[in-house]
Amino acid sequence: MLPAAASTALHRAGHAVTVLERAGELRETGAGIGIMPNGVLALDALGLGGPVRERAAPFAEGGIRDRHGRALLATDRSALRDLVGAPVTVLTRPWLHRLLAAALPAGTVVTGRAVTALREGPTGVEIDGHRTDVAVVADGAGSRLRAALFPAHPGLRRSGESAARSVATGVPADLPLAPGELLDHRTGDRFGCMPMSDGGVYWYATWRDTAPDDPPARHRWLRERRADWHPCAAALIDATAPEAVHVVQTAQLARPLPALAVGRVALLGDAAHAMTPDLGQGACQAFEDAVALGAVLTGAGPAEAPAALARYDALRRPPHERAPAAGRAGEPRAGPPRTGGPDPGRGAPARPGGAVHEGAGRAAGLHAAAGPHPSRSKATFPQRDRVKVALLQRRGGWGQRSPMPT
Ligand SMILES: Cc1cc2nc3c(=O)[nH]c(=O)nc-3n(C[C@H](O)[C@H](O)[C@H](O)COP(=O)(O)OP(=O)(O)OC[C@H]3O[C@@H](n4cnc5c(N)ncnc54)[C@H](O)[C@@H]3O)c2cc1C
């Protein structure tokens, strides 16, 4: 889904882009997704914000509640919208996916094409024999290519939680909802629900215990665990078929990557900064990545690409992660691209096994994913220069939370 946003940004910046997708078709799960105001602003910058704004969530209150629905922290979404200039929207994933895909010129996406190896050098990137100026790695949280680029990085760390998500349809209009998130202090279980503009209700549930694997049994288990909660939890689970519930074990990067760009290769989305879903920011951050990528590559020709991606890294990585201490042994640090002279502050790009480091500025380039396991990446390839697009990021403040009177 998200490489489509990056592709749109790069097309708008005047570049030729190809998306390589491992799956036989572009698809998304049937569940919903919350796009926070910063994500909507990023979609605005991609020219896609209008239809998303039209689907803004028809509810004004949110926040955190106890399991009975009593407010613990309330969020005034109208105030948030006025403050930031964009609403919270709740969409079905397939709808958002179609919106993003429709923005791409025909032929941009090549499906059934799993990337297995990437080799970066001073003048280009070679991906399974295909040569390009820039590669954008966006193969998701379990990114194999990230591991090849940063072999000393520990990768994902499980949160210990599982999450189920779905959209309940045909919900009675008079069903009392408790929008926002219900929290059970006894177990740490959570249940969130957000009505959507089309009458459906997006809901999710989290837990730490072991749930049954069988979908109908898990459905009953989820419902029974919430039997003494606000009635909307059981009602929304009842209104959803067990097969329509998507379950994942949630995870995040064990620690931030030392760089979001290495020479001519940039990372985007969950491959770059996998985070737990309770933040509601994974896709929103990827949209911001896409806008930033389009902005830095606007006006950049092939020779300027490494410098442009270094600016992308600087834009998208918080300052404290760019401090020297953030670099770990064996992990390349962010810094100027490798096209110039030696750069002792940068560390070195990685080779399979993580043991071999090259001097910066050498022509040999970066070898990734040549080990026994094929690396996985979805890549976009800007292939020509030109441009004339100014894409600006506007960072919105987060919702103000204030205690709700009891
Ligand atoms: C339960 C849950 C709820 C969430 N809720 C929200 C929310 O409300 N708001 C929000 O902003 N975010 C939310 N997120 C996060 C959001 O879903 C992710 O951040 C987002 O889907 C990541 O997209 P991605 O494109 O980076 O990765 P993915 O969606 O994982 O896509 C990776 C793609 O790469 C392809 N691929 C993999 N390997 C290869 C290869 N070798 N070659 C070619 N292609 C390959 C895959 O087929 C896939 O299409 C939630 C996540 C979860 C789990």
The ligand as a Tripos MOL2 file, in Angstrom:
@<TRIPOS>MOLECULE
LIG
   53    58     1     0     0
SMALL
NO_CHARGES

@<TRIPOS>ATOM
      1 C1         -3.1930   -4.1710   14.0360 C.3       1 LIG1
      2 C2         -2.5930   -2.9880   13.3120 C.ar      1 LIG1
      3 C3         -3.2540   -1.7730   13.3090 C.ar      1 LIG1
      4 C4         -2.6690   -0.6560   12.6880 C.ar      1 LIG1
      5 N1         -3.3360    0.5410   12.7070 N.ar      1 LIG1
      6 C5         -2.7880    1.6300   12.1180 C.ar      1 LIG1
      7 C6         -3.4770    2.8760   12.1240 C.ar      1 LIG1
      8 O1         -4.6010    2.9910   12.6310 O.2       1 LIG1
      9 N2         -2.8670    3.9460   11.5370 N.ar      1 LIG1
     10 C7         -1.6310    3.8420   10.9390 C.ar      1 LIG1
     11 O2         -1.1360    4.8620   10.4210 O.2       1 LIG1
     12 N3         -0.9660    2.6630   10.9140 N.ar      1 LIG1
     13 C8         -1.5160    1.5590   11.4800 C.ar      1 LIG1
     14 N4         -0.8570    0.3610   11.4400 N.ar      1 LIG1
     15 C9          0.4670    0.3000   10.7860 C.3       1 LIG1
     16 C10         0.3260    0.1350    9.2760 C.3       1 LIG1
     17 O3         -0.5630   -0.9040    8.9480 O.3       1 LIG1
     18 C11         1.7090   -0.1690    8.7240 C.3       1 LIG1
     19 O4          2.6120    0.8260    9.1570 O.3       1 LIG1
     20 C12         1.7130   -0.2110    7.2190 C.3       1 LIG1
     21 O5          0.7940   -1.1470    6.7200 O.3       1 LIG1
     22 C13         3.1090   -0.5690    6.7060 C.3       1 LIG1
     23 O6          3.0930   -0.5650    5.3090 O.3       1 LIG1
     24 P1          4.3960   -1.0000    4.4850 P.3       1 LIG1
     25 O7          3.9980   -0.7950    3.0550 O.co2     1 LIG1
     26 O8          5.6010   -0.3360    5.0160 O.co2     1 LIG1
     27 O9          4.5450   -2.5470    4.7840 O.3       1 LIG1
     28 P2          3.5820   -3.7340    4.3740 P.3       1 LIG1
     29 O10         2.1640   -3.3010    4.4190 O.co2     1 LIG1
     30 O11         3.9850   -4.8920    5.2160 O.co2     1 LIG1
     31 O12         3.9110   -4.0210    2.8500 O.3       1 LIG1
     32 C14         5.1100   -4.6290    2.4780 C.3       1 LIG1
     33 C15         4.9580   -5.0280    1.0260 C.3       1 LIG1
     34 O13         6.2130   -5.4660    0.5290 O.3       1 LIG1
     35 C16         5.9990   -6.6320   -0.2430 C.3       1 LIG1
     36 N5          7.2230   -7.4140   -0.2260 N.ar      1 LIG1
     37 C17         7.7700   -8.0750    0.8160 C.ar      1 LIG1
     38 N6          8.9060   -8.6630    0.4300 N.ar      1 LIG1
     39 C18         9.0930   -8.3630   -0.8860 C.ar      1 LIG1
     40 C19        10.1090   -8.6900   -1.8540 C.ar      1 LIG1
     41 N7         11.1350   -9.4670   -1.5490 N.pl3     1 LIG1
     42 N8          9.9970   -8.2010   -3.1060 N.ar      1 LIG1
     43 C20         8.9420   -7.4050   -3.4440 C.ar      1 LIG1
     44 N9          7.9450   -7.0850   -2.5750 N.ar      1 LIG1
     45 C21         8.0410   -7.5590   -1.3140 C.ar      1 LIG1
     46 C22         4.8170   -7.3460    0.4510 C.3       1 LIG1
     47 O14         4.1800   -8.2590   -0.4160 O.3       1 LIG1
     48 C23         3.9390   -6.1590    0.8210 C.3       1 LIG1
     49 O15         3.0770   -5.8110   -0.2410 O.3       1 LIG1
     50 C24        -1.4180   -0.7760   12.0490 C.ar      1 LIG1
     51 C25        -0.7570   -2.0060   12.0320 C.ar      1 LIG1
     52 C26        -1.3260   -3.1070   12.6450 C.ar      1 LIG1
     53 C27        -0.5900   -4.4160   12.6220 C.3       1 LIG1
@<TRIPOS>BOND
     1     1     2 1
     2     2     3 ar
     3     2    52 ar
     4     3     4 ar
     5     4     5 ar
     6     4    50 ar
     7     5     6 ar
     8     6     7 ar
     9     6    13 1
    10     7     8 2
    11     7     9 ar
    12     9    10 ar
    13    10    11 2
    14    10    12 ar
    15    12    13 ar
    16    13    14 ar
    17    14    15 1
    18    14    50 ar
    19    15    16 1
    20    16    17 1
    21    16    18 1
    22    18    19 1
    23    18    20 1
    24    20    21 1
    25    20    22 1
    26    22    23 1
    27    23    24 1
    28    24    25 2
    29    24    26 1
    30    24    27 1
    31    27    28 1
    32    28    29 2
    33    28    30 1
    34    28    31 1
    35    31    32 1
    36    32    33 1
    37    33    34 1
    38    33    48 1
    39    34    35 1
    40    35    36 1
    41    35    46 1
    42    36    37 ar
    43    36    45 ar
    44    37    38 ar
    45    38    39 ar
    46    39    40 ar
    47    39    45 ar
    48    40    41 1
    49    40    42 ar
    50    42    43 ar
    51    43    44 ar
    52    44    45 ar
    53    46    47 1
    54    46    48 1
    55    48    49 1
    56    50    51 ar
    57    51    52 ar
    58    52    53 1
@<TRIPOS>SUBSTRUCTURE
     1 LIG1         1 GROUP 0 **** ****
